[in-house]
Amino acid sequence: MLNIAEGLLISVVVGESILGVLGNGFIGLVNCIDCVKNKNFSVIGLILIGLATSRIFLIWIIIIDGFIKIFSPHMYFSGSLIEYITYSWIIINHLSIWFVSSLSIFYFLKIANFSHHIFLWLKHRINRVLPLLMGLMFISWLFTFPQIVKIINDYKIGNRNTTWLLTISKNEYAAYQILLNLGVIFLFTLCLISCLFLIISLWRHNRQMQSSALGVRDPSTEAHVKAMKVLISFIILLILHFIGITIEISCFTVPESKLLLIFGMATTITYPCGHSFLLILGNSKLKQAFLKVLWPLNS
């Protein structure tokens, strides 16, 4: 049975999941309709469709994985369920981080303004950067899946219950997790760096606009400030996502901490849910479509 705190957190998780699926479904649907209508599949449109789709699957995996651990842990550690969930998690989580990293780098190279020769070289080769990132993701999978197979085989040979996880030291378990997530950590770092440099570029441009306008508020200045707020919010959500994943992973070594596991789920889902609405509010096309959907509800 769940206590009051656990029940409240479960309600938060379910609410976040519903909003996340609806928000990402809306983004994917709008961009699919736009691509079909214009008969033109733009890079940014495809990235947004892929990002929204991968996040919907990511939310479902987080929910299914967490609920099985909470309500039926014996089923989780029996049979091949742990294999299916683990492999699905690795593929979907890598794809989600790849799409959001591609989106961040795409916006960085398109919007930012730096005179450094490396930035200019990348800016003129933006169509080659995204396939390069995809290649890095596949290389990451090549390193990750053999590790996953080894860990699962060790589990099958050992005890078929949660005590298997307690037979290895916490340092060894942490080393396993770092190896398994090297690709994600690399993409996450690239995403953060591109966002931070984009914020710096927007901030510098905003200061130049303010000094030239002598304090007069300009629509372009307000747009830059709004973009910086969206980027900062995105970085916070992404960091919370990885904190939530870390909490969920740590719960393997503390299997009786149900409240901590539910809190980790709630923290993890905040990013795929919250960022979808940041994208809707920050993208004029998505915002207009969203207001059209809400208009009949307000009338």
N, C-alpha and C positions, 0 to 999 in steps of 0.2 A: 504493500500500500504506500501511496505517496503522502507526505505531509503537506501542510499548507504552502510552505515556501516552494517545494518541488512542484506542486500543482500550479501555482502562479507562474513559475518559470516555464512549465510545459505550455501553458496558455499563451505566453509571450512567444515561444518558439513556433507554435501553430499559427498564430497571427502573422508573425514575420514571414513564415513560409508561404502563406496564402498571398500576402502582398507581394512577395518576391516573385512568385510564379505569375501573378497577374501583370506586374510591372514589366518583367522580362518578356512575357508573352506579347504584351502590347508593343514593345520595341521591335521584336522580331516580326510581328504581323505588319506593322506600319512600313518597315523597310522592305519586306517581301512585296507588299502591294505597290510600293513606289518603284521597285525594280521592274516588276511586271508591267506597270503602267507606262513607264518611260522606255521599256525594252533596253535598259542599260544597267548592267551590274557594276556599280562603282566599288572601288576598294573599300571605302569607308562603310558603305551599305553592307557588303559581305562580312566585314569585321563585326559590325553591330549585330547582324543576324546570327553569326557564329557565337558571339559573346552571349547574347540573350539565350540561345538554345542550350549552350553548355552550362549556363547558370541554372536553368530550370532543372536539368539533370543533376547538377551539383546539389541543389536544394533537396531534391528527392533522395539522393544518396545519403546526405547528412541526416535527414529525418529517419529514413529506414534503418540506417546503421545505429543511430542513437536510440531509437525506440526499441530495437531488438536487444541492445545492451541493457536498457533499463528494465523492460518488462519480461524478457525471456533470454537471459544471458546464456543459459544452458544450450539453447538452440543455436546461438551465435558460434559457440565453440564446438559444435558437433557437425559432422558432415563436411560439405564443401562450401557452405555459406560464406565462411570467412574468406575463402579464395575469391569468390565472385565479387564480394563487396570490395575487397582490397584492390583487385585488378580494375574494377570499374572506377574506384576512387582515384587511382593513379592516372588513368587515362583522362577522365573528365576534369580533374583538378589541374592537370598539366595543360589541357586544352583551354580551360577558363583563364588561367594565368597567361597563356600565350596570347590569347585574343586581347586581353586587357593591356598587356605589354605592347602588342602591336598597335593598339589604339592610342596609347600614350606616346609611343615613338612617332606614329604618324602625325598626331597633332603637334608634337614638339618640332618635327622637321618642317611642317607646313606653316606654323604660326610664329615660332621663335625667330629671333633675329640676332645672330652672332656673326662676327667677322672672322672667327677662327677657321683656319683652312680645313680642319677635320670636319667641322660642322658643315661647311660649304660642300665638301666632298660627299658627305652623307646625304645632304639635301638634294643634290643632283642625281643621286642613285637610290632614291627612296623606294623605287619598285624592286630593287635588289635586296633591300634590308629585310623586308618581311619574309621572303623565301629563306634568307639566311637564318632568321629566327626559327622558322619551321624546321630547318635542318638541325639546329641546336636542340630543339625539342625531341626530335627523333633520336638523336645521339643520347640524350638524357634517358629516353625509354630503353635504349639498348643497355645502358648501365644499370637502370633501375630494376627491370624485370628479372634478371638473373638473381639479384639480391632478394627480391620478393619471393622467388621460387625457393631459394635456400632457406629463408626464414620460415616459410610455410612447411617445407619438408622437415625442418628441425622440429617444428611444432608437432607434426604428425608422428614423428619418431618418438618424441618425448611424451609427457603426460597430456592427455586429451582433456584438459581443463585449464582454468585460469592460473593454476599454480605454475604452469610452464613459464609464464612471464616473470615469475618471481625467482626462477632459478638462475637468471642472468642478472648481473649487477646493473645499477641504474646508469653508470657511465657507459657500459657496453650497449645498453638499450638506447641511450641518447646518440651514441655513435652510429648505430643502425639507422636511426631516424634521419640523421644528417646525411648519411650516404644515400638514403632513399629519396631525399628531397633536394639533392644538390641542384638538379635542373630547375625546380621550382624556385629555389633560393636565388639562383642566377637570374632568372626571368623577373622575379620580384625586385631584385636590386636594379636591373635595367629600367624597370617601370618607375621605381622611386627616383632614380637619377634623372630620367627624362622629364618627370613631373616637376622636380625641383628646379631644373634648368629652365623649364618653361615658365615657372612662377617667377624666377629671377628676370627672365626676358620681359615678361609682362609688367613686372614691377618697375624695371628701368624705363620701359616705354611709357608707363603711366606717369612717372616722375617728369619725364621730358614733356609730356603733353600738359601736365599741370603747370610747369614753369613757363611754357610758351603761351598758355592761355591765361596766365596771371590770376589763377584761382577760380576761373569761371568753370563751372561744371559742364563737361562735354559728354554727349552720348557715347562717344568712343571710349572716354575715360571710365565711365560707369560700366561699360561692357567689359573692360579689362579688369576692373575691380571684381565684378561678378565672376569672371572666369577664374581669377585667383582664389576666390572663396570656394568655388566648386572643386578646384584642384586640391586645395588644402583639406576640404571635407573628404574627398576621395582617398587621400593619403591616410587620413585618420581611420577611415573605414577599412582600408586594406591592411593596416597594421593590426586593427582589432581582429580581423579575419585570421591572421596568422597567430595572434595570441590565443584565439579560441581553438584553433587546431592544436596548438601546443598544450592547452589545457586538456583537450580530449585525449591526446596521445598519453599525457601523464596519468590519466585515469586508468590506464592499463596496469600500472604498477600500484594503483590504489583502487582496486575493483569495488570496494564497499562504499566509495564516495559518490553516491548517486546525485546529490545536489551539485557537486562540482562538475560532473559530466553534463547535466542539463544546462548549467551556466555556460559551459564551453560551447554547447550546441547553440544557445541563444546568441553568444558573441560571434560565433562563426557565421551564422546566417545573416547577421546584421549587414555584412558587406554586400552579398549578392542581392539582398533586398534593397538596402539604402542607395547603392550606387545606381540601380536601375532608375530610381526616381530623380537622382541627380542628373543622369543623362537626359531624362525627359524634360526637366526644367531648364537644362543648359543648352538644349538643341531646339532651335526655333521651329523646325519642321515637326518634331515630336511633341513639342509644347502645344502647337496649334491643333494637332490631331487630338491631343489629350483634352484640350478645352472643348473641342467639338463633341467628344464623348461625354464630358461632364455637363454640357449645356442643357440637354434634355432633362437631366436629373435635377438641375437647379430651377427649371421652369415649372 
